[in-house]
Amino acid sequence: MNRRNFVRQTTATTLLTTAAGAVSISKAQDNPNDRITIGVIGVGKQGVSDFTKAMRMPQTQMVAMCDVVAERKENGKKIANDFYAKLNNQPDYDGISVHEDFREVIANEKIDAVMVVTPDHWHAIPVVAAAKAGKDIYCEKPISRTIEEGRAMVNAVQANKVVFQTGSQQRSEYDGKFRIAAELVRNGRIGDIISVNIGIGDPNVPCDLPTEAIPKGTNWDLWLGPAQERGYNEILCPKAVHTHFPAWRRYREYAGGSVADFGAHHYDIAQWGLGTDDTGPVKIVPPADPEAKRGMRLIYENGVEMIHGGPGGTTWIGTKGIITVDRGRLEIIPGDLREKSPITDKDIRLENAGGRNGVSHMANWISNVKSRGKCICHEEVGHRTASLCHITNIAYQLDRELAWDPKTEKFDDAEANKMVAQEMRGDWKLS
């Protein structure tokens, strides 16, 4: 390497380190062979967003792209190859393999970690397989399609001692708004909590889309995977490379509707503020109107009610005040609460994976992969949040009061307990 190229590469690495935040880089990482090698499973809009964040960190090296749509995996390969070609001043760089089947990525012993950025019905099987293969995991939210899947994921991650991060980035980003709000609630600044409102959309619905011709280059059978057989529709699996979030999120066979899509963010923050990351409600009460798509009440053992519906974001109502937080706002009543009663080192302090020091959610994962620590949204956090979404959807479907045991993760209702899982198609299974 000549002097000009050396200076160029060193400068680029310095800039990337600054952009990634305060994540330490050991001397061993000067050697590309010592970087965390990552395979990406699911290279749609969110997959590209996630892996490009990780790719900018000098501790990582993207090495594989996997998608059931040929154009998407090739697009991911081009983005990564172009990035490394520019970074290394190597125009002919070609270090990314492409795959249609995620099992090839997990079987590759040269890959240290995987990013699972697939539709929700395709989270559990790759995560369990990756954990058993000893690979660290970044999995998009909500981490599961069902409560049973989520618990299996937690068990596999913990049994194999791999590092897991849920893609619930609100705990790490947005200028620390969510952490500030959760700390105020956790430390009693608005008194005893009466209720918390979760401002998100509708529960999921059965899929009724018509069958369309399968595009060339799309493996529809593999897209369905464990979900039940049905014909292709572009709304579920867009053609080629797309720039929108596909609407498979609406449908019960694949996901949890808006309840789980943004609920996985806002329920998560509600749990953080309540200090209930390892538990859940004990009673679920549906709205009086059976046609209503808002108003489900999830009641905790201490009497706090978590209500599906309200202003956007998460709103805690206490005996001494109200706090509402969303990505673009933090509203506190009374308005001078933070000035009159600031959080100090004597209070409960929540993990600061962003905000003050600028470390991103992705960097929190990478940092813990290196240190073998627990991520800010580790597997149990992700599972408990997703479970709230699933419980909400189940209660809307049955439209009756249910008791829930957060320890055994079972209802007092036989029909509800059947909905804790979904039957998997063909030979697909979690084990």
LUMDREN-720825 format. One line per 5 residues: number of its first residue (from 1); their letters; for each residue x, y, z of C-alpha. Coordinates in pm, 1 decimal. Example, Ala and Ser with C-alpha at 12.3 -4.5 7.8 and 13.67 -1.06 7.14 Angstrom:
<recs>
1	AS	1230.0 -450.0 780.0 | 1367.0 -106.0 714.0
</recs>
This chain:
<recs>
1	MNRRN	0.0 0.0 0.0 | 147.5 333.6 -98.7 | 152.8 634.3 134.4 | -145.1 809.0 -31.0 | -366.9 500.0 -3.5
6	FVRQT	-254.0 440.9 353.9 | -348.8 794.8 456.5 | -682.8 768.7 273.8 | -775.3 440.3 442.6 | -659.1 556.8 786.5
11	TATTL	-862.9 876.5 754.4 | -1172.2 683.4 648.2 | -1137.3 447.9 942.7 | -1103.1 740.7 1183.4 | -1417.1 902.7 1044.8
16	LTTAA	-1608.7 577.3 1070.0 | -1500.6 529.3 1429.0 | -1627.6 877.5 1514.0 | -1958.5 816.6 1336.3 | -2010.4 485.6 1515.5
21	GAVSI	-1973.7 647.3 1856.7 | -1772.6 558.0 2162.2 | -1710.6 192.3 2077.6 | -1354.6 88.5 2148.6 | -1146.9 -76.3 1877.0
26	SKAQD	-868.7 -308.4 1984.4 | -532.4 -321.3 1807.7 | -625.0 -666.3 1683.3 | -899.7 -508.6 1475.3 | -642.1 -344.2 1253.3
31	NPNDR	-637.8 -686.2 1088.7 | -948.6 -733.7 869.3 | -950.0 -1102.9 965.1 | -1028.5 -1003.1 1325.1 | -1342.2 -806.9 1238.8
36	ITIGV	-1691.1 -938.3 1315.7 | -1802.8 -1105.6 994.1 | -2174.7 -1063.1 932.1 | -2429.3 -1232.4 707.3 | -2755.0 -1048.9 633.6
41	IGVGK	-3074.6 -1255.3 612.9 | -3340.1 -1038.6 447.5 | -3221.6 -754.9 223.8 | -3535.7 -545.5 173.5 | -3577.3 -181.4 273.3
46	QGVSD	-3515.8 -242.3 645.0 | -3239.9 -492.3 580.6 | -3044.0 -242.0 372.4 | -3095.3 25.3 638.7 | -2970.6 -204.9 914.4
51	FTKAM	-2666.9 -350.8 744.1 | -2543.2 -15.1 614.0 | -2542.4 113.4 972.8 | -2342.6 -188.1 1087.9 | -2114.0 -173.8 784.5
56	RMPQT	-1995.8 176.8 873.3 | -1841.9 47.4 1194.4 | -1477.8 -52.7 1147.6 | -1522.0 -351.4 1378.8 | -1746.1 -524.8 1121.0
61	QMVAM	-1716.5 -686.0 780.0 | -2023.3 -773.2 570.4 | -1960.5 -1100.3 389.8 | -2297.4 -1245.0 281.7 | -2640.5 -1133.7 159.0
66	CDVVA	-2943.0 -1364.4 163.3 | -3290.1 -1305.0 23.0 | -3559.3 -1506.8 -155.5 | -3578.5 -1233.8 -422.3 | -3276.4 -1240.7 -654.0
71	ERKEN	-3267.9 -866.2 -721.8 | -3262.0 -781.1 -350.6 | -2966.8 -999.2 -257.7 | -2775.3 -868.3 -560.6 | -2861.9 -511.5 -458.7
76	GKKIA	-2727.6 -576.6 -109.1 | -2410.9 -724.7 -255.2 | -2356.3 -419.8 -477.1 | -2409.6 -173.3 -191.2 | -2160.4 -355.7 31.0
81	NDFYA	-1903.2 -415.5 -242.9 | -1919.7 -51.4 -352.0 | -1872.2 63.2 7.1 | -1565.2 -152.7 66.9 | -1422.4 -74.8 -276.2
86	KLNNQ	-1429.0 296.2 -194.3 | -1313.1 249.5 164.4 | -1015.6 33.2 66.1 | -940.4 212.1 -261.0 | -989.4 -122.8 -433.5
91	PDYDG	-1221.7 -76.9 -735.4 | -1245.1 -449.4 -807.2 | -1342.5 -545.5 -449.2 | -1574.6 -847.8 -444.7 | -1610.0 -991.6 -96.0
96	ISVHE	-1984.7 -1056.4 -66.2 | -2144.6 -1394.4 -131.7 | -2515.0 -1419.0 -218.5 | -2763.8 -1682.3 -105.0 | -3130.1 -1766.7 -146.3
101	DFREV	-3148.5 -2000.1 154.1 | -3060.9 -1867.2 501.8 | -2931.5 -2209.1 605.2 | -2627.3 -2160.3 382.4 | -2539.1 -1842.5 572.8
106	IANEK	-2577.7 -2008.0 912.6 | -2374.8 -2311.6 802.7 | -2080.4 -2090.2 700.5 | -1824.9 -2122.1 980.8 | -1649.3 -1804.1 866.3
111	IDAVM	-1953.9 -1594.4 960.4 | -1956.7 -1471.1 1322.0 | -2296.9 -1302.6 1336.9 | -2620.9 -1268.0 1144.9 | -2878.1 -995.8 1099.1
116	VVTPD	-3233.3 -1132.5 1067.6 | -3436.7 -867.8 884.1 | -3712.5 -1081.5 734.0 | -4091.9 -1072.0 769.0 | -4195.0 -1161.4 1125.2
121	HWHAI	-4296.3 -1520.4 1043.4 | -3936.1 -1576.5 936.4 | -3765.1 -1457.2 1256.2 | -3779.8 -1753.5 1490.8 | -3639.4 -2037.4 1279.6
126	PVVAA	-3324.8 -1852.8 1161.9 | -3263.2 -1709.8 1511.3 | -3285.0 -2050.2 1680.2 | -3063.4 -2206.9 1412.7 | -2809.0 -1922.9 1434.0
131	AKAGK	-2796.2 -1946.0 1814.1 | -2732.3 -2319.1 1796.1 | -2452.8 -2248.8 1548.1 | -2296.6 -2006.2 1797.7 | -2359.6 -1693.1 1593.0
136	DIYCE	-2448.7 -1359.6 1751.7 | -2775.4 -1209.4 1632.5 | -2939.4 -877.3 1549.9 | -3310.0 -942.2 1493.9 | -3565.8 -688.1 1384.3
141	KPISR	-3868.2 -618.7 1600.7 | -4106.8 -767.3 1691.3 | -3878.8 -1063.2 1741.1 | -4153.6 -1322.2 1694.9 | -4481.4 -1405.2 1525.9
146	TIEEG	-4611.1 -1589.2 1833.8 | -4542.1 -1613.2 2206.5 | -4421.3 -1972.2 2167.6 | -4169.9 -1867.1 1902.3 | -4039.5 -1586.4 2121.9
151	RAMVN	-3977.3 -1812.8 2419.4 | -3798.2 -2065.0 2196.5 | -3574.4 -1785.1 2068.7 | -3489.6 -1671.4 2422.3 | -3410.9 -2026.8 2529.2
156	AVQAN	-3183.9 -2089.0 2229.7 | -2996.4 -1759.6 2270.8 | -2937.0 -1813.4 2640.9 | -2849.4 -2183.6 2613.9 | -2584.2 -2109.7 2353.3
161	KVVFQ	-2455.4 -1788.9 2515.1 | -2478.4 -1574.6 2204.3 | -2531.2 -1197.5 2201.9 | -2875.8 -1083.5 2087.8 | -3009.4 -739.2 2007.1
166	TGSQQ	-3373.0 -661.4 1923.4 | -3416.5 -382.6 1669.0 | -3614.7 -164.6 1912.4 | -3386.7 133.7 1867.2 | -3596.1 384.9 2061.6
171	RSEYD	-3405.3 293.6 2378.9 | -3078.8 400.3 2214.8 | -3159.5 684.7 1978.5 | -3378.3 994.4 1922.2 | -3161.9 1218.7 2141.5
176	GKFRI	-3236.2 1015.2 2451.6 | -3601.4 1129.5 2470.7 | -3730.2 782.9 2555.9 | -3465.3 717.0 2819.9 | -3530.7 1053.0 2985.3
181	AAELV	-3904.0 984.0 2996.7 | -3859.4 630.1 3128.1 | -3617.5 747.0 3400.7 | -3863.8 1009.2 3522.7 | -4140.5 751.1 3541.7
186	RNGRI	-3921.6 485.0 3702.3 | -3810.9 728.6 3972.6 | -4161.9 835.2 4067.7 | -4143.4 1191.7 3936.8 | -4509.0 1178.6 3828.8
191	GDIIS	-4616.5 985.3 4138.0 | -4779.7 644.3 4134.3 | -4861.3 529.7 3782.4 | -5231.7 486.3 3712.7 | -5215.8 392.7 3345.2
196	VNIGI	-5000.6 406.5 3034.6 | -5147.6 460.1 2687.6 | -4988.0 310.1 2377.6 | -5068.0 517.9 2069.5 | -5050.2 264.5 1787.1
201	GDPNV	-5276.6 128.6 1511.8 | -5504.4 -167.9 1449.9 | -5474.6 -536.8 1537.9 | -5389.1 -787.7 1265.0 | -5640.2 -939.8 1021.9
206	PCDLP	-5658.4 -1261.9 816.7 | -5496.3 -1239.8 474.0 | -5752.4 -1225.5 190.5 | -5532.2 -1111.1 -98.2 | -5584.7 -1261.4 -447.0
211	TEAIP	-5325.7 -1484.3 -611.3 | -5093.7 -1329.6 -869.8 | -4822.0 -1468.4 -1097.1 | -4492.5 -1532.5 -919.7 | -4220.6 -1303.4 -1060.1
216	KGTNW	-3907.2 -1455.3 -1206.2 | -3629.2 -1466.1 -948.1 | -3864.8 -1491.8 -647.2 | -3874.7 -1813.8 -443.5 | -4231.5 -1785.8 -316.7
221	DLWLG	-4228.4 -2123.3 -141.4 | -3926.3 -2015.8 62.0 | -4086.9 -1675.8 135.3 | -4385.8 -1860.5 284.8 | -4159.6 -2095.4 478.9
226	PAQER	-4345.7 -2200.6 796.0 | -4658.7 -1998.3 708.1 | -4954.5 -2183.0 559.4 | -4981.3 -2232.8 183.3 | -5131.1 -1950.4 -23.3
231	GYNEI	-5072.1 -1787.2 -359.9 | -4822.5 -1510.2 -429.4 | -4926.5 -1146.6 -399.2 | -4701.6 -845.7 -456.7 | -4840.7 -672.5 -145.8
236	LCPKA	-4680.7 -945.5 63.9 | -4356.6 -980.4 -129.8 | -4286.6 -682.2 -357.7 | -4116.0 -739.7 -688.5 | -3742.3 -680.9 -713.9
241	VHTHF	-3590.6 -391.9 -510.8 | -3846.6 -171.8 -333.8 | -3832.8 143.3 -122.1 | -4139.7 96.3 97.9 | -4234.4 -117.9 397.5
246	PAWRR	-4442.4 -409.0 261.1 | -4791.9 -467.9 400.2 | -4736.1 -827.4 511.2 | -4730.3 -653.7 850.8 | -5111.7 -631.2 845.7
251	YREYA	-5178.8 -1002.2 817.2 | -5219.3 -1256.1 1094.0 | -5042.6 -1535.8 907.6 | -4717.7 -1337.3 896.4 | -4726.3 -1062.4 1158.3
256	GGSVA	-4921.6 -874.2 1423.7 | -5066.9 -575.7 1238.9 | -4996.1 -221.9 1358.3 | -5031.6 -350.2 1714.4 | -4704.3 -538.1 1672.1
261	DFGAH	-4534.9 -318.1 1412.4 | -4515.2 5.5 1612.0 | -4635.1 -160.8 1929.1 | -4299.6 -334.0 1944.5 | -4151.3 14.6 1985.0
266	HYDIA	-4400.6 184.7 2216.2 | -4493.6 -112.6 2435.6 | -4118.0 -154.0 2478.8 | -4077.5 198.9 2614.8 | -4379.9 153.4 2840.8
271	QWGLG	-4219.8 -157.7 2990.5 | -3890.0 26.9 3034.5 | -4057.4 303.3 3231.5 | -4260.9 62.6 3443.2 | -3960.5 -160.2 3518.1
276	TDDTG	-4142.6 -467.6 3384.0 | -3894.4 -593.0 3123.6 | -3909.3 -945.3 3267.3 | -4282.8 -982.0 3320.4 | -4622.5 -874.2 3185.4
281	PVKIV	-4989.1 -816.3 3267.2 | -5208.0 -1058.9 3460.5 | -5547.5 -964.0 3318.3 | -5666.1 -848.8 2977.1 | -6001.3 -670.7 2937.8
286	PPADP	-6143.2 -592.6 2590.2 | -6335.3 -274.4 2506.8 | -6713.9 -284.4 2554.0 | -6773.1 -242.9 2179.8 | -6677.9 -571.2 2006.8
291	EAKRG	-6612.2 -378.4 1683.7 | -6366.7 -141.0 1850.9 | -6001.5 -152.8 1742.0 | -5879.0 49.9 2039.6 | -5925.8 31.9 2413.5
296	MRLIY	-5784.5 -310.8 2507.2 | -5669.0 -292.4 2872.5 | -5369.9 -496.2 2992.5 | -5371.4 -487.0 3372.2 | -5058.3 -554.7 3577.0
301	ENGVE	-5043.5 -716.9 3919.2 | -4995.8 -376.4 4089.0 | -5309.9 -239.2 3921.4 | -5141.4 -32.1 3650.6 | -5339.2 -43.0 3327.5
306	MIHGG	-5166.5 -46.6 2988.2 | -5418.3 69.8 2729.3 | -5400.1 15.6 2354.3 | -5493.5 356.1 2216.8 | -5429.2 722.2 2279.5
311	PGGTT	-5196.0 989.1 2142.3 | -4900.5 870.4 1934.3 | -4614.4 720.0 2132.7 | -4623.8 627.2 2501.0 | -4812.6 827.2 2765.4
316	WIGTK	-4782.1 754.2 3137.4 | -5049.3 902.4 3363.3 | -4949.8 934.6 3728.3 | -5096.1 1080.1 4045.3 | -4866.3 1384.0 4014.1
321	GIITV	-4827.1 1435.5 3641.0 | -4826.1 1307.8 3282.5 | -4539.1 1223.1 3046.5 | -4582.5 1165.4 2671.5 | -4292.1 1065.0 2451.2
326	DRGRL	-4267.8 993.1 2081.2 | -3986.5 1021.5 1829.4 | -4043.1 1390.4 1771.9 | -4155.3 1506.6 2115.7 | -4120.8 1478.9 2490.7
331	EIIPG	-4405.4 1648.2 2679.3 | -4407.9 1668.1 3058.7 | -4683.9 1794.7 3289.6 | -4609.6 1987.8 3505.2 | -4375.7 2163.6 3265.9
336	DLREK	-4111.1 2246.9 3526.9 | -4088.8 1894.3 3667.2 | -3735.9 1825.8 3538.3 | -3604.1 2155.3 3674.1 | -3763.4 2115.4 4017.8
341	SPITD	-3687.1 1746.0 4052.6 | -3397.9 1646.5 3825.5 | -3267.4 1291.1 3796.2 | -2945.0 1252.2 3996.3 | -2691.1 979.2 4056.0
346	KDIRL	-2891.9 877.8 4363.2 | -3182.4 776.8 4138.4 | -3234.7 469.9 3922.2 | -3035.3 534.5 3605.2 | -3126.2 348.6 3287.0
351	ENAGG	-2862.7 233.4 3041.5 | -2748.5 516.4 2818.2 | -2674.6 353.1 2483.7 | -2732.1 678.7 2297.8 | -2826.7 1032.2 2388.1
356	RNGVS	-2532.5 1180.4 2575.0 | -2248.9 984.8 2417.2 | -2404.0 930.7 2074.2 | -2356.6 552.1 2056.5 | -2622.0 403.6 1829.5
361	HMANW	-2839.4 97.7 1876.3 | -2636.4 -95.8 1622.3 | -2312.4 4.9 1792.3 | -2455.7 -120.0 2121.8 | -2488.8 -462.9 1960.5
366	ISNVK	-2140.5 -458.4 1811.0 | -1988.6 -339.9 2139.1 | -2152.7 -625.6 2328.9 | -2049.9 -878.9 2066.8 | -1690.6 -775.2 2141.5
371	SRGKC	-1733.2 -765.8 2520.6 | -1978.4 -1061.9 2543.8 | -2218.8 -841.8 2738.7 | -2596.8 -793.8 2737.7 | -2748.8 -556.9 2481.9
376	ICHEE	-2990.0 -281.8 2580.1 | -3273.5 -472.6 2403.6 | -3158.8 -826.3 2469.9 | -3362.2 -1138.9 2399.3 | -3587.2 -1133.0 2709.6
381	VGHRT	-3667.9 -764.1 2659.1 | -3760.3 -829.1 2294.3 | -3969.8 -1132.2 2382.7 | -4165.3 -964.6 2662.1 | -4246.0 -665.9 2441.9
386	ASLCH	-4353.1 -883.4 2149.6 | -4566.1 -1089.1 2389.1 | -4767.2 -777.9 2481.5 | -4843.0 -730.7 2112.4 | -4948.2 -1094.7 2071.1
391	ITNIA	-5162.3 -1088.6 2387.8 | -5338.9 -776.4 2260.1 | -5414.2 -937.6 1923.8 | -5539.6 -1260.4 2083.2 | -5773.3 -1071.3 2314.1
396	YQLDR	-5918.0 -870.5 2023.7 | -5983.4 -1191.5 1832.1 | -6157.7 -1365.9 2122.1 | -6327.8 -1051.1 2258.1 | -6346.5 -1169.0 2617.9
401	ELAWD	-6163.8 -1109.1 2943.8 | -5855.7 -1326.7 2989.0 | -5617.5 -1400.3 3273.8 | -5249.1 -1429.5 3183.6 | -4967.9 -1579.6 3387.6
406	PKTEK	-4644.8 -1403.4 3286.5 | -4435.5 -1673.5 3457.4 | -4580.2 -1977.9 3280.1 | -4683.3 -1771.3 2977.4 | -5026.5 -1929.3 2965.3
411	FDDAE	-5385.3 -1805.4 2969.4 | -5672.8 -1935.7 3180.0 | -5854.8 -2007.0 2853.3 | -5803.6 -2314.8 2635.4 | -5880.5 -2139.2 2308.5
416	ANKMV	-5644.9 -1852.9 2391.2 | -5367.5 -2098.6 2476.8 | -5398.9 -2254.6 2131.8 | -5324.2 -1910.1 1986.9 | -4994.4 -1883.1 2175.7
421	AQEMR	-4850.7 -2081.5 1883.1 | -4914.0 -2122.0 1510.7 | -4880.5 -2449.7 1325.3 | -4579.7 -2458.0 1094.4 | -4608.5 -2576.9 736.2
426	GDWKL	-4439.7 -2889.4 610.4 | -4106.5 -2982.5 767.4 | -4034.8 -2639.8 914.0 | -3982.6 -2643.2 1290.5 | -3805.6 -2446.6 1562.8
431	S	-3572.7 -2725.2 1677.1
</recs>
